[in-house]
Amino acid sequence: MPVDPMLSQYSDLLFKGALTVYVLAMAFYAVEYVTSRARERAVAAEAAPEPAAVAAVSATGGTGTADLGTVSEENADVPPPPVKAPKPFRSRADRFGRMGVSLTILAVLLHLGSIALRGLAAGRWPLGNMYEFTSAVCFAAMVAWLVALQRTSKRTRGLRKLGVFVLVPVLILMFLAGTVLYAQAAPVVPALQSYWLAVHVTTVTLASGLFFVPGVASILYLMKRSGKPAGFVAKLPDADVLDRLAYRVTVVAFPMYTFAVIAGAIWAEAAWGRFWGWDPKETVAFVAWVIYAAYLHARATAGWRHVGAAWINILGLAAIIFNLFFINMVVAGLHSYAGLG
C-alpha cells in the first residue's frame, strides 16, 4: 500500500503539537510543586475556626446560642435563613495543577491522533520503527499517569505534583524520537508483516510505558525516605503513597509484559523456526521480566518490601530502557533490523 504523504505530514504536526503541550503541562505542574507549601498553609488556615466564631461561642458561655429570651413568639416558628456553604478554597497553585492536568489530557489526545495518522499514512500498524515505538511508549506512560490521577483517593491527593517528574523522561524520549530516531512513514520489511506485530509489539509498548510511572515513583520514594535534599523532598507526597503507586502500577504492567514475552516467543517460532534463541533483545527482555518478578516477590518479603523492593524496581526500569535503546541501536541481533521492542 503506498504511503500517504499528507497524512504523514499531519501526523508529524500532531506529534510536535503534543510535545509542545506536554512542555506547557510540565511547566504548570512545576509551578504547583514549587508553590505547594503556600497552598498547604492556606488550606490549613481555611480549616481553622474563624476568630469571630470563637468569640461568639465564648460570649455565650460555650453553648453557641444567643439570648433566647429576646426571640418573639411570632418569630419562633420562622425557619432560619439558609446558610450558603462557602466555596472551596483553591489557591493559585491548585489552579495551576488543574490546568496542568487539562493540558496533559489535550496533549494525550494530540499524541493519539499522531499515532493514528501515522498508521493510516503507512497503511499498517504504527509500530514499525524506533520513532513510532518510542512515541507509543511515551503515550502509554502518559495514559497510565492520567489513570493513576483519576483513581486518586483522599489519601493520595498529592500525586498530582508528581506530574513534573513523570513528564521529564517522557519529554526527553519524545525529543529523541522526533530528532535522532525519526523515520519517514514507510512499509515494514516482510518479516514484520504479520498480525503478531500488533499483538506482541503493542503489549510490549503498553507495558514499557506503564513501567515508567512506578520507576519514577520508586526513585522519589527513596529520596523521600532519605530526606535529602530536604527542601526538595519536603514537597513530595508521603513515602507510603509513592510506594503504593509504584506497586499498583507494576501489578498491572507485569502481566502485560509477561504476555508480551510469550507472544514474542510464539512469533519467533513462526518467523524463525524456534521459540527462543537467546538473541540479545530476547535475553534482556527475559532479564527485565525476572527483575520485575523479583520486585513483586520482594514486596511480599519481610525486610525487602520497601527500600529493597524500590531498588529492584528501579533496576527493572533501567533494564527496560537499556533494552529499548542500547540493544536496538548498538548491539547486532535478529531484532536490530527494525529497531522494534
C-alpha positions in Angstrom: 0.0 0.0 0.0 1.5 3.4 -1.0 2.3 5.9 1.7 0.1 8.9 2.0 2.5 11.9 2.4 -0.3 14.3 3.5 -1.4 12.1 6.4 2.2 11.6 7.4 2.8 15.3 7.5 -0.3 15.8 9.7 0.9 13.1 12.0 4.2 14.8 12.4 2.5 18.1 13.1 0.3 16.5 15.8 3.4 14.9 17.3 5.1 18.4 17.5 1.9 19.8 18.9 1.7 17.1 21.6 5.3 17.7 22.5 4.7 21.4 22.9 1.6 21.0 25.1 3.4 18.4 27.2 6.1 21.1 27.9 3.4 23.6 28.9 1.8 21.0 31.2 5.1 20.3 32.8 5.6 24.0 33.4 2.2 24.2 35.2 3.0 21.1 37.3 6.3 22.7 38.2 4.5 25.9 39.4 2.2 23.8 41.5 5.1 21.8 43.0 7.2 24.9 43.8 4.2 26.8 45.5 2.7 23.7 47.1 3.8 24.8 50.6 1.8 28.0 50.3 -1.2 26.0 49.2 -1.0 23.7 52.3 -0.8 26.7 54.6 -3.8 28.2 53.0 -5.8 25.0 53.3 -4.8 24.7 57.0 -5.9 28.3 57.6 -9.3 27.6 55.9 -9.9 24.6 58.1 -9.2 26.6 61.3 -12.2 28.2 63.0 -12.6 32.0 62.4 -11.8 34.2 65.4 -15.2 35.8 65.2 -16.9 32.5 65.6 -14.7 31.6 68.5 -15.5 34.9 70.2 -19.2 34.3 69.7 -19.1 30.9 71.3 -17.1 32.3 74.2 -19.7 35.1 74.7 -22.5 32.6 75.1 -20.7 30.6 77.7 -19.6 27.9 75.3 -23.2 26.9 74.3 -23.0 28.6 70.9 -26.5 30.2 71.4 -27.6 33.8 71.8 -30.1 35.2 74.4 -33.2 33.2 73.6 -35.4 35.4 75.6 -35.2 38.1 73.0 -36.9 36.0 70.4 -40.5 37.0 70.0 -43.3 34.4 69.9 -44.4 35.3 66.3 -40.9 34.7 65.0 -40.4 31.4 66.9 -41.7 29.2 64.1 -39.9 31.0 61.3 -37.1 28.9 60.0 -33.7 30.4 59.9 -32.4 31.6 56.5 -30.4 29.0 54.6 -26.7 29.3 55.1 -24.7 29.2 51.9 -21.8 26.8 52.0 -18.5 28.5 51.4 -16.8 27.8 48.1 -13.9 25.5 48.4 -10.6 27.4 48.6 -8.5 27.0 45.5 -5.1 28.6 45.6 -3.1 29.7 42.7 -1.0 26.5 43.0 -4.1 24.4 42.8 -5.4 26.2 39.8 -2.0 25.7 38.0 -2.1 22.0 38.9 -5.6 21.6 37.4 -4.6 23.4 34.3 -1.6 21.1 34.0 -3.9 18.1 34.1 -6.2 19.6 31.4 -3.1 20.3 29.2 -2.0 16.7 29.7 -5.3 15.4 28.5 -5.1 17.7 25.5 -1.6 16.5 24.7 -2.6 12.9 25.0 -5.4 13.4 22.5 -3.0 15.1 20.1 -0.5 12.3 20.7 -3.1 9.6 19.9 -4.0 11.5 16.7 -0.4 11.5 15.7 -0.1 7.7 16.2 -3.3 7.0 14.4 -2.5 9.2 11.4 1.0 7.6 11.1 -0.7 4.2 10.9 -3.2 5.4 8.3 -0.4 7.1 6.3 1.8 4.0 6.2 -1.2 1.6 5.8 0.0 -0.6 8.7 0.1 -0.9 12.5 2.0 2.2 13.6 4.8 0.4 15.5 7.3 -0.4 12.7 10.4 1.6 13.7 12.1 3.2 16.7 10.4 6.6 16.2 6.9 5.0 16.3 7.7 2.7 19.1 9.2 5.4 21.3 6.3 7.7 20.6 3.9 4.9 21.6 5.8 4.1 24.8 5.5 7.8 25.9 1.8 7.8 25.0 1.3 4.7 27.2 3.2 6.3 30.1 1.0 9.4 30.0 -2.2 7.4 29.8 -1.1 5.4 32.8 -0.3 8.7 34.6 -3.8 10.1 33.9 -5.4 6.8 35.0 -3.4 6.9 38.2 -4.6 10.5 38.8 -8.2 9.5 38.1 -8.1 6.8 40.8 -6.5 9.2 43.3 -8.2 9.0 46.7 -8.2 11.5 49.6 -5.1 9.8 50.9 -3.2 10.3 47.7 -4.2 13.8 46.5 -0.6 14.9 46.5 0.1 12.7 43.5 -0.7 15.5 41.0 2.5 17.3 42.0 4.5 14.3 40.6 3.4 15.2 37.0 6.6 17.3 36.5 8.8 14.2 37.3 6.7 11.9 35.1 7.0 14.3 32.2 10.7 14.8 32.3 11.7 11.3 30.9 8.7 11.4 28.6 9.8 14.7 27.1 13.4 13.5 26.7 12.3 10.4 24.9 9.8 12.3 22.7 12.6 14.8 21.8 14.9 12.0 20.8 12.1 10.3 18.9 11.4 13.4 16.9 15.1 14.1 16.1 17.6 11.2 16.4 15.1 8.4 15.9 12.7 9.9 13.4 11.9 7.9 10.3 9.6 8.6 7.4 6.4 6.6 7.2 7.1 3.6 5.1 6.1 -0.1 4.8 7.8 -2.6 7.1 10.1 -5.4 6.0 8.4 -8.7 5.0 9.3 -10.4 8.3 7.2 -7.9 10.2 4.1 -8.1 8.0 2.2 -10.2 10.5 -0.6 -9.8 12.9 1.8 -10.6 15.6 3.2 -7.1 15.1 0.0 -5.7 16.5 -0.2 -8.3 19.3 3.4 -8.6 20.5 4.8 -5.1 20.0 1.6 -3.4 21.3 1.7 -5.2 24.6 5.4 -4.6 24.9 4.8 -0.9 24.3 2.0 -0.6 26.8 3.9 -2.5 29.5 7.1 -0.5 28.9 5.2 2.8 29.1 3.5 1.7 32.3 6.8 0.7 33.9 8.0 4.3 33.6 5.5 5.5 36.2 6.5 3.1 39.0 10.1 3.6 38.2 9.9 7.3 38.8 7.7 6.7 41.9 10.4 4.4 43.4 13.1 6.9 42.8 11.2 9.6 44.5 10.2 7.2 47.3 13.9 6.5 48.1 14.6 10.3 48.1 11.7 10.8 50.4 12.9 8.1 52.8 16.4 9.6 52.9 15.1 13.1 53.4 17.7 14.6 51.0 17.7 17.1 49.6 15.5 18.4 52.4 13.9 21.3 50.5 13.1 19.2 47.5 11.6 16.1 49.2 9.6 18.1 51.7 7.0 18.8 49.0 6.7 15.2 47.8 3.8 13.1 48.9 4.2 10.7 51.8 6.6 7.8 51.2 3.9 5.2 51.6 1.9 7.0 48.9 4.8 6.8 46.5 5.5 3.2 47.4 1.8 2.2 46.9 1.7 4.0 43.5 4.8 2.1 42.3 3.4 -1.3 43.4 -0.1 -0.8 42.0 1.1 0.2 38.5 3.7 -2.6 38.4 1.0 -5.1 39.3 -0.9 -4.0 36.2 2.1 -3.8 33.9 3.8 -7.1 34.8 1.1 -9.4 33.4 1.1 -7.4 30.2 4.8 -7.7 29.9 4.6 -11.5 30.6 2.1 -11.9 27.8 4.3 -9.8 25.5 7.3 -12.1 26.1 5.2 -15.2 25.5 3.7 -13.7 22.3 7.2 -12.8 21.1 8.3 -16.4 21.6 5.3 -17.6 19.5 6.0 -15.1 16.8 9.7 -16.1 16.8 8.7 -19.7 16.2 6.5 -18.8 13.3 9.1 -16.4 11.7 12.5 -18.1 12.6 11.5 -21.6 13.4 12.4 -21.5 17.2 10.7 -20.2 20.3 13.8 -18.9 21.9 17.3 -18.3 20.6 18.9 -16.1 23.2 19.0 -13.2 20.9 20.3 -10.1 22.8 16.9 -8.5 22.9 15.2 -11.7 24.0 17.8 -12.1 26.7 17.5 -8.6 28.1 13.7 -8.9 27.9 13.8 -12.0 30.0 16.2 -10.4 32.5 13.8 -7.5 32.9 11.0 -10.0 33.4 13.0 -11.7 36.2 13.7 -8.4 37.8 10.1 -7.4 38.0 9.1 -10.8 39.2 11.7 -10.3 41.9 10.2 -6.9 42.8 6.8 -8.4 43.3 8.3 -11.2 45.4 10.2 -8.6 47.4 7.0 -6.7 48.1 5.7 -9.8 50.0 9.0 -10.5 51.8 9.7 -9.0 55.2 12.8 -6.8 55.2 12.6 -6.2 51.4 9.1 -4.9 50.8 10.0 -1.2 51.0 13.5 0.1 50.3 14.9 -3.2 48.9 11.9 -3.6 46.6 12.2 0.1 45.4 15.8 -0.5 44.3 14.8 -3.6 42.4 12.0 -1.7 40.7 14.5 1.0 39.6 16.8 -1.7 38.3 13.8 -3.1 36.3 13.2 0.3 34.7 16.9 0.6 33.8 16.7 -2.9 32.1 13.6 -1.7 30.1 15.4 1.5 28.9 18.6 -0.5 28.1 16.6 -3.0 26.0 14.6 -0.3 24.2 17.6 1.8 23.1 21.0 0.2 23.6 20.1 -3.2 22.3 18.1 -1.8 19.4 20.7 0.7 18.3 24.1 -0.7 19.3 24.0 -4.5 19.6 23.5 -6.5 16.5 20.8 -9.2 16.6 17.7 -10.5 14.9 15.7 -7.5 16.2 18.2 -4.9 15.1 16.9 -4.5 11.5 13.6 -3.0 12.6 14.5 -1.3 15.9 11.5 -2.9 17.5 10.6 -3.7 21.0 
